Amino acid sequence: MRHRVAGRKLSRSTGHRRALYRNLVTDLLRYEKIVTTEAKAKSVCPLAEKMITLGKQGTLHARRQALTFVLDKRVVDRIFEEIGPRYAERPGGYTRMVKLGPRLGDGAPMVQLELV
């Protein structure tokens, strides 16, 4: 039984999974749209939305928190200068998942994760 077991392991170790999340969030915030599997997208959405919320706050503390997770300093600058102010009036829900269908190789459900 899976009662009270939160999160997805994605068949990876803890360090590998954390690195995957950091890479996906960095790429999503850099390109504003990525194509990935549905399970990965569902795991990454809350993390990306947290980074955008930090960008909305605009404080030095929020910037340092974002720098601990996002891999590229230029992406963090973009969060605080472009993306955060763009969603200043929006109370949440900065990402959208558009289903694309199964992947040809293994049939995994693919989605396009994009900023609204």
TINU-561233 format. One record per residue (C-alpha): residue in one letter; z, y, x. Coordinates in Angstrom, 1 decimal. Layout:
! TINU-561233
{r A, {Z, Y, X}}
...
***
This chain:
! TINU-561233
{r M, {0.0, 0.0, 0.0}}
{r R, {-0.8, 3.5, 1.2}}
{r H, {1.9, 5.4, -0.6}}
{r R, {2.7, 8.7, 1.1}}
{r V, {0.3, 8.2, 4.0}}
{r A, {-1.5, 11.5, 4.5}}
{r G, {-4.6, 12.4, 6.5}}
{r R, {-7.5, 10.4, 7.8}}
{r K, {-7.6, 8.5, 11.1}}
{r L, {-11.4, 8.2, 11.3}}
{r S, {-11.0, 5.2, 13.6}}
{r R, {-10.0, 7.4, 16.5}}
{r S, {-6.9, 7.9, 18.7}}
{r T, {-4.8, 11.0, 18.1}}
{r G, {-6.2, 13.0, 21.0}}
{r H, {-9.8, 12.1, 20.2}}
{r R, {-9.3, 13.0, 16.5}}
{r R, {-7.8, 16.4, 17.5}}
{r A, {-10.6, 17.1, 19.9}}
{r L, {-13.1, 16.2, 17.1}}
{r Y, {-11.5, 18.6, 14.7}}
{r R, {-11.4, 21.4, 17.2}}
{r N, {-15.1, 20.9, 18.0}}
{r L, {-16.1, 20.8, 14.4}}
{r V, {-14.1, 23.9, 13.4}}
{r T, {-15.5, 25.8, 16.4}}
{r D, {-19.0, 24.9, 15.5}}
{r L, {-18.5, 25.7, 11.9}}
{r L, {-17.2, 29.2, 12.7}}
{r R, {-20.0, 29.7, 15.3}}
{r Y, {-23.0, 28.7, 13.2}}
{r E, {-21.4, 29.1, 9.7}}
{r K, {-23.0, 25.7, 8.7}}
{r I, {-22.8, 22.2, 10.0}}
{r V, {-23.9, 18.7, 8.9}}
{r T, {-21.3, 16.0, 9.2}}
{r T, {-19.9, 13.0, 7.3}}
{r E, {-18.0, 13.6, 4.1}}
{r A, {-14.7, 12.3, 5.5}}
{r K, {-14.9, 14.5, 8.6}}
{r A, {-15.7, 17.5, 6.4}}
{r K, {-12.8, 16.9, 4.1}}
{r S, {-10.5, 16.8, 7.1}}
{r V, {-11.9, 19.9, 8.7}}
{r C, {-12.0, 22.2, 5.7}}
{r P, {-8.3, 23.1, 5.6}}
{r L, {-8.3, 23.7, 9.4}}
{r A, {-11.3, 26.1, 9.2}}
{r E, {-9.7, 27.9, 6.2}}
{r K, {-6.5, 28.4, 8.2}}
{r M, {-8.5, 30.0, 11.1}}
{r I, {-10.2, 32.4, 8.7}}
{r T, {-6.8, 33.3, 7.1}}
{r L, {-5.6, 34.1, 10.6}}
{r G, {-8.6, 36.3, 11.1}}
{r K, {-7.8, 38.1, 7.9}}
{r Q, {-4.3, 38.8, 9.2}}
{r G, {-5.7, 40.4, 12.3}}
{r T, {-2.5, 40.5, 14.3}}
{r L, {-2.1, 39.7, 18.0}}
{r H, {0.1, 36.7, 17.0}}
{r A, {-2.6, 35.4, 14.7}}
{r R, {-5.2, 35.8, 17.4}}
{r R, {-3.1, 33.8, 19.9}}
{r Q, {-2.6, 31.1, 17.3}}
{r A, {-6.3, 30.9, 16.7}}
{r L, {-6.9, 30.7, 20.5}}
{r T, {-4.7, 27.6, 20.7}}
{r F, {-7.1, 25.7, 18.3}}
{r V, {-10.6, 27.2, 18.6}}
{r L, {-12.2, 26.3, 21.9}}
{r D, {-14.4, 29.4, 22.5}}
{r K, {-12.9, 32.9, 22.9}}
{r R, {-16.2, 34.5, 21.6}}
{r V, {-15.8, 32.5, 18.4}}
{r V, {-12.2, 33.8, 18.0}}
{r D, {-13.5, 37.3, 18.5}}
{r R, {-16.1, 36.7, 15.8}}
{r I, {-13.4, 35.4, 13.5}}
{r F, {-11.4, 38.5, 13.8}}
{r E, {-14.2, 41.0, 13.9}}
{r E, {-16.8, 39.6, 11.4}}
{r I, {-15.5, 36.6, 9.4}}
{r G, {-12.0, 37.7, 8.6}}
{r P, {-13.0, 41.2, 7.2}}
{r R, {-15.8, 39.6, 5.2}}
{r Y, {-13.3, 37.5, 3.3}}
{r A, {-10.6, 40.2, 3.1}}
{r E, {-10.6, 40.3, -0.8}}
{r R, {-11.0, 36.6, -1.3}}
{r P, {-7.8, 34.7, -1.8}}
{r G, {-9.0, 31.4, -0.4}}
{r G, {-11.8, 28.8, -0.7}}
{r Y, {-14.0, 30.0, 2.2}}
{r T, {-15.9, 26.8, 2.7}}
{r R, {-18.3, 24.8, 0.6}}
{r M, {-19.4, 21.1, 0.8}}
{r V, {-23.0, 20.3, -0.3}}
{r K, {-23.7, 16.6, -0.5}}
{r L, {-26.9, 15.5, 1.2}}
{r G, {-27.0, 11.8, 0.6}}
{r P, {-26.5, 8.7, 2.8}}
{r R, {-27.3, 8.8, 6.5}}
{r L, {-30.3, 6.6, 7.4}}
{r G, {-28.6, 4.6, 10.2}}
{r D, {-25.4, 3.4, 8.5}}
{r G, {-25.4, 4.8, 5.0}}
{r A, {-22.5, 7.1, 5.6}}
{r P, {-22.3, 9.9, 3.0}}
{r M, {-23.4, 13.2, 4.6}}
{r V, {-22.5, 16.7, 3.6}}
{r Q, {-23.4, 20.2, 4.7}}
{r L, {-20.2, 22.2, 5.4}}
{r E, {-20.8, 25.9, 5.2}}
{r L, {-19.0, 29.2, 4.8}}
{r V, {-19.3, 30.7, 1.3}}
***
